[in-house]
Amino acid sequence: MSDLEKLFEIFEAEQDQLLVDHRGEFALVADGAVQGTYVEQQEAMEKGIEIYGLGNFLVQEILPPGQRVVEYHSRVIFRANAS
């Protein structure tokens, strides 16, 4: 099981409780637990990068399973020179 899958399992284990008070917000999951919730996805991403570094955390929108949108973000950066 990948690290990302483990983080998602942690989110799923907490999802019912998160839905009560944080529906529509974004959960930051790292180090084996939900570390916080944020109204804006960008804020959750920035906090995750600041504290845990790229590739070491999960940001997941808090919605019921049938309403989830899956997004993948990568730490890969492509650069092209305009010629």
HELIX and SHEET records of a PDB file:
HELIX    1   1 ASP A    3  HIS A   22  1                                  20    
HELIX    2   2 GLN A   41  TYR A   52  1                                  12    
HELIX    3   3 PRO A   65  GLN A   67  5                                   3    
SHEET    1   A 3 ALA A  33  TYR A  38  0                                        
SHEET    2   A 3 PHE A  26  ALA A  30 -1                                        
SHEET    3   A 3 LEU A  58  GLU A  61 -1                                        
END                                                                             
